[in-house]
Amino acid sequence: MTTSGTADRGLRLMPFHGLRYVPERVGSLAAVTSPPYDVVVRPDGLNHLESADPHNIVRLILPQADTPAARNQQAARTLNDWLAAGILSADPEPALYVYEQRKGGLLQRGLIGALALSAADAGIVLPHEDVMPHVVTDRAGLMRATSANLEPLLLTYLGGDDPSAGAAAVVERTARRAPLFSTTTEDGFQHRLWSVTDPADLAAITSDLGDRQALIADGHHRWATYLRLQEEHGSPTAWDFGLVLLVDTARYPLQVRAIHRMLRRLPVPDALAALEGHFRVRPVDGPLPLAMEALEDAAERGNAFLLTGDGTFHLVTDPDPALIARTVRRDRPEAWRRLDATVLHATLLDTLWDVPDTSDQIAYIHDTEATVEMAERIGGTAVLMHPVREAVVRELARQGVTMPRKSTSFGPKPATGLVLRSLD
């Protein structure tokens, strides 16, 4: 994706003094990392991470206390304690960082840096999902208290045709050197990190990115938080920049997965009863992988959802066109009106099920098995989704149309805890 304009109106990725764990002061780098805060399944995943190492990054991104203010204060104290004890230390020279993730045949490389938020005003960074205000408020309180960007959000862009020039050349050349570290997390991904400090390399990256747009692949709430805090602090300050991982998907295409919904207070029989006469509902065979294959097949022909949570699987398809016309807003492109997430929220949650989109009613979970397990444990309903194609996401973003929140999950996501950015 490119746009006419100069470097100061395009993507500006700035070097920073990366804040990193000191390997000698922790059990292992793998043990102190975490998935992004919104991917951690609570409480089980949170408890597992906290017990993995006393300095696991989850103690900063998801601090545990009775009130939001207490949680934020606790995270700030923990960060200051770790800095004072030498658990975390800032790199002496400002750098951009080449970050690599590898698992089997999957390889992804990108650049971690501090992105100028002015790109938001110029339409250079394109969001594609709505956000939940209470989550932005929560993340803003945490960033404000710690004065730090604790985890990068994930942006994608389409690089040039010549891999031997510009940012692509710097990334590939840097990845041939010995890394700052290499570690393998329990999900099987190997993570490697390099610093880029050479002025010529930094200049090549700046020149290449100066006429490019980026799509927010993961981290819409963090992006909205960056913008809120920038407005609070005025300019110029360190809050004019936010920590990002920028991936050239022309070279390293991302995977797109669905984000599932777990309805805490709606049992499966009640959910199915409300659909009678409005959708086609039919039982499908398990186990879960087989049922998900049925969902994938049905999704090729139209809206499709898989409901479970009581040990049975039900495929929900073929909504009543009159119901869709009545419940889905008409002032959006047809591609948006046909999205599964649009129909789920407007027609199912808002109309037929009358389930408010609040955290006490709906849990958003990336992992399919974890969604089903939680639904079975509490007697709720797991609504399993099929992923949206990236081309649809990108085209809607180009049109300035945001999708319903939590519509997509791009990956692989960067591990949290490998490099942080202090704003002090």
N, C-alpha and C positions, 0 to 999 in steps of 0.2 A: 504494500500500500504506500503510495507516495502522494504528496500534495505539493502544489507550488508554494514557495515561501523560502525564507532564509533560515539559516541554522538557528537563529534566536527565536524563530516561530515554529520550529520543528521539535523533535525530541532532543533534549539536552540532558545527557547522562553524565553526572559529575563524580569525580573521585572523592572518596571520603576515608577517614581513619577507621577502618573496620574494627569492630569490637568482637574479639573471638576468645573462645575457651583456650586456656593454657593446658595443653595435653597432659603435662606432668602433674597437674593439680586435680584431675578428674579421673574416674575409673577408666572410661573410654569415651571417645568422642561420640560413638554411636549411642552410648547409654545416656547422653545428656541431650540428644535431639528429640524432636517431637514432630508429628504432623502439624499442619496449620491448626490454629485454635478451633476453627469451626468444623474440623474433620475429627477431632478427638471425641470419641463416643464416651459420654459420661453416664454413670460414674466409673464404670469398669475400666475403660481406657485411661482415664485420668489417674485412677489409683495405681494402675500398672506402671504408668510413666513415672509417677512420684516415687514409686518403690525401686525403679530401675537404677537411680542414682540420686543422692541427696541434692545434686546441683542440676537436675534435669530442667530444661528451659520451660517446661510446663508450669513450674512454680512462678514464672514471670508472666506468661501469656494467659494462664488460667489460675490466678491465685485464689485460695480458698479462705473465705471469711464470711461473716454474717451479713454484711452490708456492702454495697458497691464502694463506698468511701473506704471502708476497712480493707477491702480487697486491694484497692489501688495503693493504699499506704503500705500494705504488706509487700506488694510487688516492688515498690520503690525502695523499701528497706532492704529487701533481699538483693536487689541489684547493687545497691551501694555496698552492702556487706561483701558480695562477691568481688566487686572491684577492689575494695580495701584489702581483701585476703589474697588477691592475685589469681582468683579463679577465672576471671575475665580480664583481658588486657587489650588496649587499643594498639593497632599497628602503628609504627612510628611514622610511616610515610603514607599520604593519601593515595588511594588506589581504586581502580575498578577491579572487579573480580570475575574471572572466568569460572563458571560452575558447571560441573558435569555430573549427570546421573546416568547410570548404566545398569541394566538388568537383562541378562540373556541377550537377545538380539536388539533390545531397545537401547538407544543412545540419544541423550538430549544434552545440548550445551547451550549456554546463554551467558549474558553479562549481568552482574549485580552492580548497581550503582545508585546514586541519589538523583532521582529524576526531578527536573524543574517542573513545578506544578503549573507554571504558566501555560503549559501545553493543554490544560483543561479549557482555558479561555479561548484558545485558538482552534478548538475542535481537533486537536492532534491526538489526544487519548480518547478512545471511544468506549464508553460503557455499553453494556448490552443487557443489564439486568437492573431492576428496581432494588432499592435497599429498604431495610427495616429501621426506622428512626431510633428505636431503643437500642439496637445493636451498635449503631454509630455513636450514640451517647455513651454506651459502655466502653467501646474501644477508645473514644476520645478521652474519657476519664483515666484510662490506663496509660495512654501515651503521655498525657499531661503530667501525671504523677511521676512517671519514670523518666520523662524527658528523653524518650528513646523510641526509635522504630525497631521493634523487637523481631519482626519477621517480614520478609519481602512479599509484596504481591506479585502476581505473575502476569506479565504483558507479552503479547505476541506482535510481531511485525513481519512484513514480507520484504526480505532483503533483495539486493541487486542480483543480476544474472551472473556476475563474475565472482566466484568464490575465492579468487586469488587477490581480491582487492577489498579495501574498506574494513568494516567491523568483522566480517566473516574471516578474512585473512588473519586478523589479529587473534581471533578466538582459536582458530585451528593451529596457528603457529605457537600460541601460548600453551595449548594442550599437549604439545610435544615435549615440554619441559617437565622437570620434576615438580610435583605439586606441593603446595603448602602442607596438605595432609590428604590422606585417603582413608575412608572408613566405610564399612558396610553395615547398614541398619538391619533390624530383624525382619523387615519386609523383603530382604534380598537385594535391595538397591545398593550399589556402590556409589559413593559420593566423593568427588575430588574438587579441590579449589586451588586456583592460582591467582596471584595478584598481577595487575597490569599497571606499571608505573612509568614506563618509558614515554617521554613526551611525544615522540613521533607516533607511537601506537595510540596514545590518547587522542592525538590530533586526527588520526585516520578514523577513529571511531566517531569523534565529534562531527567530522565532515560527512561521513556516511549517514549518520542518523538524522542530520539536520533537515532533510526533506522527507522524512517518513512519518507515517501515522502508526499508532499502536492500538490494539484491541485489548481491553481488560479481559483476560482469560479467567483469572481467579483473584478475588480480593476486592470486590466492589465496595464492601463496607469499609475496608481500610482506605481505599481511595477517597471515599466520601469523608472519612475521618481526617485524612491529610488536608483536604480542602477546608474543612471546618476549622481545624487548628491553625492553618495558615491565615485564615480570616481573623481569628482571635488575636494573633500575634502581630499582625501588620507586616510590612516589608520595609527593608530587607532583613530577614532573619534566617536561621537554619530551618525554620518551619516552611520556607518556600520550596523545600525539596522533600521527597519521600522515597523510602527504600523500595526498590523494585528488582525483579529478575526479568530481563528482556530476552526473549527467545525468537530467533529468526525461523519462522515455521516453513519458509521455503526450503530450508535445509533440514530442519528438525520438526516435522509435523507433530502436533500434540494429539493426544487421544481425548475424545469427548465422552464423558460418562454422564449418567443421570444422577440426580439427587432425589432420594425417595422421601416420602412423607410417612410419619407414624402418628396416627390420630389417637391421642392418649385416652379419650373418654368416649369413643365411639366403637362399640363391639362390632365384630364382623356381621352377625345376623342383622343388626339394625342398619348397618351401612348397605347391605344388599337389599333389604326391604325397601329402602328409600329410592332405589334405582328402578324398581319395577315399573314397566311401562314407559320408561325414559331412555334406557340403554339396553342393549343386548347383553345378557349376563349368562355365562355358561361355565360349568366346572371344568377344570383341566387337571390332568394327572401331575403328581409330583414325582420325584422330589423337586426341590427348588430349581436346580439347573434346568430340568426338563420343562418346568412351568415357565421359566424365563425364556426358553426357546419359543414357546407358544406366544409369549408376549412380543418377542422380536418379529415373528412371522406376521402377527396381526398388525403391528405398528407400520408395516409397509403399505397397508391398505387404508389407514385412517387412524383416528384417535383410539388409543388402547391403553388400558391400565390393568395391573394384576393386583387383586385384593387377597390378602391372607392375614393370618394372625391366630387362627383357631385350628391349625393343622390341615386346612383345606385350601385350595387355590381356585380363584374365580377370575375369569377373563372378562373384562368390561369393555365393550366396543359399540360401534354404531349408535351414536347419540341421536335422539330425535331432532331433526333439522329445525323444527319449529321452536324447540326448547333452546337450541344454540342461538337462533336468531333473537330470541327474547332475552337471553342472559349475557351474551358476549357483546361487548361494545362494538359499534360499527365504524368508529372514527379511526380505525387502525388498518394497516395493510392486511390483505387476505392471508398472507403467510403467518402473520401474528395471530389472527383469529383462529387459525387451524392448529396452533401449537397445543400439544398435550397439556402443558402447564397452564395455558390460558383457559382451556376447557375445565381443567381440574379446579382451578380457583374460582372462576366465574360461575360455572354450572354446577359442579359437584359440591365444593366446600361452601360457597356462599349461598347457593339456592337449595339444593336437594338435601344436603347434610346440615346446613346451618352451623358450621364449625368456624368460629372466629380464628383469624390468622394470628394467634398469640402463642407465646412459648409454653403456656400451661396447657394448651390444646394440641399443638402440632410440634413434633420434633422433626427437624430436617437432618437426614442421615445419608452419608455417601455410600456406606457399605451395605450391600444387599442383605447379607446374612445377619448383620447386626440389627438391621431394621426389623426383620422378621422375628428375631429372638426377643427384641424388646416388646414387640406387639404381643407375642405369646406370653411373655412374663407378666404383663400388666393388663391383659385382656382388651387391648386396643386393636386397631386395624392398620396394617401396613399397606400403603398404596405404593406399589412398585412401578417405576417409570422406565421408558425407553429413551436413550439419549437423542438429543437434537443433532442434526448434521452441522458441522462447523460452517459450511457455506451459507446455511440459513442464518446462523448467528451473525456472521460477518456482514451479510447483506442488510439485515435489519439494523445493525449498528451503523452502517453507512447511511441509512435513511434517517438516523436519529431516533429510532424506535427502540425503547427498552422492553426487554422480555419480563415476564413475571419473575419475581425474585426467586433465587435458588432454582433456576431452570436448567443450568448446566454445571458440569464439573469437568474442567479441563485438567489434564495431567500428562506426565507425572508432575506433581506439585513439589516445590522445593521443600526440603527438610528445614524445619525451624531450629535455630540454635547454631548454625554454622557460621553465620556472620550477622552482627547486629550493628545498628547505627545510633550513636549517642548524639543528641542535639545540644548538649552543653558545650 
